[in-house]
Amino acid sequence: MADALANLPKDYMEGLENYATVEKRLAEPEEIAAIVAFVASEDARWMNGASVPANGGAILLAEG
């Protein structure tokens, strides 16, 4: 896991991993990099001004 997350409390990290996403885990850096690579590629030429959520389906679990 990224060094930036290393100092977070264990119970907080477990909550993120188990309850914050449909996948029940945090994204690997390579998974986020693949999204960035696509958006920066010629294949995404028709995308403009778009926001690409990379939240592991967390929006599906949001209350309200």
Biopython code that builds the backbone (N, CA, C, O; Angstrom):
import numpy as np
from Bio.PDB.StructureBuilder import StructureBuilder

atoms = [
    (1, "MET", "N", (0.854, -1.176, 0.000)),
    (1, "MET", "CA", (0.000, 0.000, 0.000)),
    (1, "MET", "C", (0.898, 1.236, 0.000)),
    (1, "MET", "O", (2.038, 1.188, 0.462)),
    (2, "ALA", "N", (0.392, 2.295, -0.502)),
    (2, "ALA", "CA", (1.159, 3.531, -0.626)),
    (2, "ALA", "C", (1.626, 4.035, 0.737)),
    (2, "ALA", "O", (0.932, 3.882, 1.742)),
    (3, "ASP", "N", (2.810, 4.636, 0.753)),
    (3, "ASP", "CA", (3.356, 5.178, 1.993)),
    (3, "ASP", "C", (2.427, 6.197, 2.632)),
    (3, "ASP", "O", (2.391, 6.316, 3.857)),
    (4, "ALA", "N", (1.679, 6.927, 1.826)),
    (4, "ALA", "CA", (0.768, 7.950, 2.348)),
    (4, "ALA", "C", (-0.306, 7.348, 3.245)),
    (4, "ALA", "O", (-0.847, 8.036, 4.111)),
    (5, "LEU", "N", (-0.617, 6.084, 3.047)),
    (5, "LEU", "CA", (-1.653, 5.430, 3.844)),
    (5, "LEU", "C", (-1.092, 4.671, 5.036)),
    (5, "LEU", "O", (-1.850, 4.194, 5.880)),
    (6, "ALA", "N", (0.216, 4.557, 5.113)),
    (6, "ALA", "CA", (0.854, 3.721, 6.128)),
    (6, "ALA", "C", (0.567, 4.170, 7.558)),
    (6, "ALA", "O", (0.534, 3.337, 8.463)),
    (7, "ASN", "N", (0.359, 5.456, 7.781)),
    (7, "ASN", "CA", (0.165, 5.957, 9.142)),
    (7, "ASN", "C", (-1.293, 6.043, 9.577)),
    (7, "ASN", "O", (-1.580, 6.470, 10.695)),
    (8, "LEU", "N", (-2.207, 5.648, 8.714)),
    (8, "LEU", "CA", (-3.622, 5.673, 9.091)),
    (8, "LEU", "C", (-3.921, 4.523, 10.046)),
    (8, "LEU", "O", (-3.328, 3.451, 9.928)),
    (9, "PRO", "N", (-4.840, 4.739, 10.997)),
    (9, "PRO", "CA", (-5.190, 3.668, 11.936)),
    (9, "PRO", "C", (-5.707, 2.429, 11.206)),
    (9, "PRO", "O", (-6.396, 2.530, 10.192)),
    (10, "LYS", "N", (-5.360, 1.263, 11.743)),
    (10, "LYS", "CA", (-5.732, -0.002, 11.112)),
    (10, "LYS", "C", (-7.242, -0.137, 10.954)),
    (10, "LYS", "O", (-7.710, -0.583, 9.906)),
    (11, "ASP", "N", (-8.018, 0.242, 11.980)),
    (11, "ASP", "CA", (-9.475, 0.102, 11.887)),
    (11, "ASP", "C", (-10.056, 1.019, 10.817)),
    (11, "ASP", "O", (-11.046, 0.670, 10.173)),
    (12, "TYR", "N", (-9.456, 2.175, 10.624)),
    (12, "TYR", "CA", (-9.902, 3.087, 9.567)),
    (12, "TYR", "C", (-9.656, 2.460, 8.196)),
    (12, "TYR", "O", (-10.528, 2.488, 7.328)),
    (13, "MET", "N", (-8.463, 1.895, 8.008)),
    (13, "MET", "CA", (-8.134, 1.253, 6.733)),
    (13, "MET", "C", (-9.038, 0.055, 6.473)),
    (13, "MET", "O", (-9.484, -0.146, 5.343)),
    (14, "GLU", "N", (-9.314, -0.742, 7.500)),
    (14, "GLU", "CA", (-10.202, -1.893, 7.330)),
    (14, "GLU", "C", (-11.601, -1.435, 6.941)),
    (14, "GLU", "O", (-12.261, -2.079, 6.125)),
    (15, "GLY", "N", (-12.057, -0.329, 7.517)),
    (15, "GLY", "CA", (-13.362, 0.220, 7.157)),
    (15, "GLY", "C", (-13.409, 0.637, 5.701)),
    (15, "GLY", "O", (-14.389, 0.372, 5.005)),
    (16, "LEU", "N", (-12.358, 1.286, 5.241)),
    (16, "LEU", "CA", (-12.298, 1.679, 3.828)),
    (16, "LEU", "C", (-12.326, 0.461, 2.924)),
    (16, "LEU", "O", (-13.075, 0.412, 1.949)),
    (17, "GLU", "N", (-11.510, -0.509, 3.254)),
    (17, "GLU", "CA", (-11.390, -1.686, 2.402)),
    (17, "GLU", "C", (-12.652, -2.538, 2.404)),
    (17, "GLU", "O", (-13.031, -3.085, 1.369)),
    (18, "ASN", "N", (-13.299, -2.655, 3.544)),
    (18, "ASN", "CA", (-14.436, -3.570, 3.666)),
    (18, "ASN", "C", (-15.792, -2.947, 3.374)),
    (18, "ASN", "O", (-16.727, -3.654, 3.000)),
    (19, "TYR", "N", (-15.911, -1.637, 3.540)),
    (19, "TYR", "CA", (-17.238, -1.035, 3.438)),
    (19, "TYR", "C", (-17.352, 0.104, 2.437)),
    (19, "TYR", "O", (-18.465, 0.493, 2.083)),
    (20, "ALA", "N", (-16.238, 0.646, 1.975)),
    (20, "ALA", "CA", (-16.307, 1.848, 1.140)),
    (20, "ALA", "C", (-16.429, 1.561, -0.346)),
    (20, "ALA", "O", (-16.762, 2.462, -1.117)),
    (21, "THR", "N", (-16.169, 0.335, -0.767)),
    (21, "THR", "CA", (-16.242, 0.027, -2.189)),
    (21, "THR", "C", (-16.948, -1.299, -2.425)),
    (21, "THR", "O", (-16.990, -2.162, -1.548)),
    (22, "VAL", "N", (-17.491, -1.446, -3.602)),
    (22, "VAL", "CA", (-18.144, -2.697, -3.992)),
    (22, "VAL", "C", (-17.122, -3.831, -4.022)),
    (22, "VAL", "O", (-17.442, -4.970, -3.680)),
    (23, "GLU", "N", (-15.911, -3.522, -4.424)),
    (23, "GLU", "CA", (-14.849, -4.529, -4.533)),
    (23, "GLU", "C", (-14.306, -4.971, -3.180)),
    (23, "GLU", "O", (-13.589, -5.969, -3.103)),
    (24, "LYS", "N", (-14.636, -4.244, -2.109)),
    (24, "LYS", "CA", (-14.144, -4.541, -0.756)),
    (24, "LYS", "C", (-12.620, -4.437, -0.660)),
    (24, "LYS", "O", (-11.975, -5.186, 0.074)),
    (25, "ARG", "N", (-12.065, -3.492, -1.418)),
    (25, "ARG", "CA", (-10.624, -3.250, -1.366)),
    (25, "ARG", "C", (-10.344, -1.881, -1.971)),
    (25, "ARG", "O", (-11.186, -1.313, -2.667)),
    (26, "LEU", "N", (-9.168, -1.365, -1.702)),
    (26, "LEU", "CA", (-8.739, -0.125, -2.324)),
    (26, "LEU", "C", (-8.093, -0.437, -3.667)),
    (26, "LEU", "O", (-7.630, -1.554, -3.899)),
    (27, "ALA", "N", (-8.068, 0.541, -4.533)),
    (27, "ALA", "CA", (-7.464, 0.356, -5.858)),
    (27, "ALA", "C", (-5.954, 0.205, -5.745)),
    (27, "ALA", "O", (-5.310, 0.800, -4.881)),
    (28, "GLU", "N", (-5.419, -0.593, -6.627)),
    (28, "GLU", "CA", (-3.967, -0.687, -6.764)),
    (28, "GLU", "C", (-3.512, 0.475, -7.648)),
    (28, "GLU", "O", (-4.266, 0.915, -8.516)),
    (29, "PRO", "N", (-2.301, 0.974, -7.444)),
    (29, "PRO", "CA", (-1.811, 2.079, -8.278)),
    (29, "PRO", "C", (-1.910, 1.787, -9.776)),
    (29, "PRO", "O", (-2.188, 2.687, -10.568)),
    (30, "GLU", "N", (-1.685, 0.545, -10.159)),
    (30, "GLU", "CA", (-1.750, 0.180, -11.574)),
    (30, "GLU", "C", (-3.159, 0.346, -12.140)),
    (30, "GLU", "O", (-3.323, 0.662, -13.318)),
    (31, "GLU", "N", (-4.170, 0.134, -11.307)),
    (31, "GLU", "CA", (-5.553, 0.278, -11.769)),
    (31, "GLU", "C", (-5.880, 1.741, -12.050)),
    (31, "GLU", "O", (-6.547, 2.053, -13.037)),
    (32, "ILE", "N", (-5.417, 2.627, -11.192)),
    (32, "ILE", "CA", (-5.626, 4.062, -11.417)),
    (32, "ILE", "C", (-4.800, 4.511, -12.618)),
    (32, "ILE", "O", (-5.268, 5.305, -13.433)),
    (33, "ALA", "N", (-3.579, 4.008, -12.727)),
    (33, "ALA", "CA", (-2.718, 4.362, -13.865)),
    (33, "ALA", "C", (-3.355, 3.960, -15.189)),
    (33, "ALA", "O", (-3.218, 4.680, -16.178)),
    (34, "ALA", "N", (-4.040, 2.837, -15.225)),
    (34, "ALA", "CA", (-4.701, 2.398, -16.463)),
    (34, "ALA", "C", (-5.800, 3.370, -16.876)),
    (34, "ALA", "O", (-5.985, 3.632, -18.064)),
    (35, "ILE", "N", (-6.523, 3.902, -15.909)),
    (35, "ILE", "CA", (-7.565, 4.891, -16.208)),
    (35, "ILE", "C", (-6.927, 6.163, -16.760)),
    (35, "ILE", "O", (-7.383, 6.714, -17.762)),
    (36, "VAL", "N", (-5.875, 6.618, -16.100)),
    (36, "VAL", "CA", (-5.169, 7.821, -16.548)),
    (36, "VAL", "C", (-4.608, 7.616, -17.952)),
    (36, "VAL", "O", (-4.704, 8.508, -18.795)),
    (37, "ALA", "N", (-4.025, 6.453, -18.203)),
    (37, "ALA", "CA", (-3.466, 6.167, -19.532)),
    (37, "ALA", "C", (-4.548, 6.196, -20.600)),
    (37, "ALA", "O", (-4.324, 6.714, -21.694)),
    (38, "PHE", "N", (-5.711, 5.649, -20.299)),
    (38, "PHE", "CA", (-6.800, 5.680, -21.278)),
    (38, "PHE", "C", (-7.237, 7.113, -21.558)),
    (38, "PHE", "O", (-7.367, 7.508, -22.717)),
    (39, "VAL", "N", (-7.462, 7.887, -20.509)),
    (39, "VAL", "CA", (-7.941, 9.265, -20.688)),
    (39, "VAL", "C", (-6.919, 10.092, -21.469)),
    (39, "VAL", "O", (-7.292, 11.000, -22.212)),
    (40, "ALA", "N", (-5.646, 9.783, -21.304)),
    (40, "ALA", "CA", (-4.596, 10.513, -22.018)),
    (40, "ALA", "C", (-4.344, 9.969, -23.423)),
    (40, "ALA", "O", (-3.559, 10.542, -24.177)),
    (41, "SER", "N", (-4.996, 8.880, -23.774)),
    (41, "SER", "CA", (-4.736, 8.239, -25.064)),
    (41, "SER", "C", (-5.623, 8.789, -26.182)),
    (41, "SER", "O", (-6.593, 9.508, -25.941)),
    (42, "GLU", "N", (-5.263, 8.434, -27.385)),
    (42, "GLU", "CA", (-6.046, 8.813, -28.558)),
    (42, "GLU", "C", (-7.436, 8.172, -28.528)),
    (42, "GLU", "O", (-8.375, 8.711, -29.114)),
    (43, "ASP", "N", (-7.576, 7.037, -27.859)),
    (43, "ASP", "CA", (-8.883, 6.372, -27.755)),
    (43, "ASP", "C", (-9.919, 7.226, -27.024)),
    (43, "ASP", "O", (-11.122, 7.029, -27.193)),
    (44, "ALA", "N", (-9.453, 8.165, -26.220)),
    (44, "ALA", "CA", (-10.365, 9.019, -25.465)),
    (44, "ALA", "C", (-10.542, 10.387, -26.124)),
    (44, "ALA", "O", (-10.939, 11.349, -25.467)),
    (45, "ARG", "N", (-10.249, 10.470, -27.417)),
    (45, "ARG", "CA", (-10.274, 11.772, -28.105)),
    (45, "ARG", "C", (-11.639, 12.450, -28.094)),
    (45, "ARG", "O", (-11.709, 13.674, -28.214)),
    (46, "TRP", "N", (-12.717, 11.700, -27.955)),
    (46, "TRP", "CA", (-14.042, 12.304, -27.924)),
    (46, "TRP", "C", (-14.461, 12.713, -26.520)),
    (46, "TRP", "O", (-15.532, 13.289, -26.332)),
    (47, "MET", "N", (-13.637, 12.423, -25.554)),
    (47, "MET", "CA", (-13.905, 12.872, -24.181)),
    (47, "MET", "C", (-13.337, 14.274, -24.027)),
    (47, "MET", "O", (-12.193, 14.530, -24.403)),
    (48, "ASN", "N", (-14.124, 15.169, -23.482)),
    (48, "ASN", "CA", (-13.603, 16.489, -23.156)),
    (48, "ASN", "C", (-14.411, 17.072, -22.016)),
    (48, "ASN", "O", (-15.640, 16.993, -21.998)),
    (49, "GLY", "N", (-13.715, 17.648, -21.082)),
    (49, "GLY", "CA", (-14.377, 18.221, -19.917)),
    (49, "GLY", "C", (-15.099, 17.197, -19.071)),
    (49, "GLY", "O", (-16.042, 17.539, -18.359)),
    (50, "ALA", "N", (-14.676, 15.951, -19.134)),
    (50, "ALA", "CA", (-15.360, 14.881, -18.410)),
    (50, "ALA", "C", (-14.653, 14.566, -17.102)),
    (50, "ALA", "O", (-13.432, 14.672, -16.991)),
    (51, "SER", "N", (-15.431, 14.184, -16.141)),
    (51, "SER", "CA", (-14.912, 13.680, -14.879)),
    (51, "SER", "C", (-15.064, 12.167, -14.903)),
    (51, "SER", "O", (-16.144, 11.654, -15.199)),
    (52, "VAL", "N", (-14.005, 11.460, -14.598)),
    (52, "VAL", "CA", (-14.036, 9.999, -14.626)),
    (52, "VAL", "C", (-13.931, 9.487, -13.192)),
    (52, "VAL", "O", (-12.843, 9.481, -12.616)),
    (53, "PRO", "N", (-15.045, 9.062, -12.616)),
    (53, "PRO", "CA", (-14.972, 8.565, -11.241)),
    (53, "PRO", "C", (-14.216, 7.241, -11.180)),
    (53, "PRO", "O", (-14.503, 6.312, -11.935)),
    (54, "ALA", "N", (-13.273, 7.172, -10.293)),
    (54, "ALA", "CA", (-12.509, 5.938, -10.071)),
    (54, "ALA", "C", (-12.645, 5.608, -8.589)),
    (54, "ALA", "O", (-11.692, 5.722, -7.818)),
    (55, "ASN", "N", (-13.846, 5.198, -8.212)),
    (55, "ASN", "CA", (-14.136, 5.018, -6.791)),
    (55, "ASN", "C", (-14.529, 3.596, -6.422)),
    (55, "ASN", "O", (-15.042, 3.364, -5.327)),
    (56, "GLY", "N", (-14.303, 2.663, -7.294)),
    (56, "GLY", "CA", (-14.602, 1.273, -6.980)),
    (56, "GLY", "C", (-16.065, 0.993, -6.705)),
    (56, "GLY", "O", (-16.397, 0.020, -6.028)),
    (57, "GLY", "N", (-16.935, 1.831, -7.221)),
    (57, "GLY", "CA", (-18.366, 1.632, -7.010)),
    (57, "GLY", "C", (-18.871, 2.206, -5.700)),
    (57, "GLY", "O", (-19.989, 1.899, -5.285)),
    (58, "ALA", "N", (-18.069, 3.035, -5.038)),
    (58, "ALA", "CA", (-18.465, 3.589, -3.742)),
    (58, "ALA", "C", (-19.783, 4.355, -3.827)),
    (58, "ALA", "O", (-20.548, 4.376, -2.863)),
    (59, "ILE", "N", (-20.053, 4.973, -4.953)),
    (59, "ILE", "CA", (-21.294, 5.731, -5.105)),
    (59, "ILE", "C", (-22.518, 4.836, -4.944)),
    (59, "ILE", "O", (-23.577, 5.293, -4.513)),
    (60, "LEU", "N", (-22.369, 3.568, -5.290)),
    (60, "LEU", "CA", (-23.485, 2.630, -5.140)),
    (60, "LEU", "C", (-23.807, 2.348, -3.684)),
    (60, "LEU", "O", (-24.925, 1.955, -3.349)),
    (61, "LEU", "N", (-22.818, 2.550, -2.820)),
    (61, "LEU", "CA", (-22.990, 2.260, -1.401)),
    (61, "LEU", "C", (-23.323, 3.498, -0.584)),
    (61, "LEU", "O", (-23.586, 3.395, 0.614)),
    (62, "ALA", "N", (-23.315, 4.667, -1.215)),
    (62, "ALA", "CA", (-23.563, 5.916, -0.491)),
    (62, "ALA", "C", (-24.989, 5.961, 0.031)),
    (62, "ALA", "O", (-25.938, 5.592, -0.661)),
    (63, "GLU", "N", (-25.114, 6.415, 1.249)),
    (63, "GLU", "CA", (-26.446, 6.554, 1.841)),
    (63, "GLU", "C", (-27.039, 7.892, 1.440)),
    (63, "GLU", "O", (-26.325, 8.872, 1.231)),
    (64, "GLY", "N", (-28.339, 7.910, 1.338)),
    (64, "GLY", "CA", (-29.001, 9.177, 1.082)),
    (64, "GLY", "C", (-29.580, 9.205, -0.231)),
    (64, "GLY", "O", (-30.183, 10.206, -0.619)),
]
sb = StructureBuilder()
sb.init_structure("model")
sb.init_model(0)
sb.init_chain("A")
sb.init_seg("    ")
for serial, (resi, resn, name, xyz) in enumerate(atoms, 1):
    if name == "N":
        sb.init_residue(resn, " ", resi, " ")
    sb.init_atom(name, np.array(xyz, "f"), 0.0, 1.0, " ", f" {name:<3s}", serial, name[0])
structure = sb.get_structure()
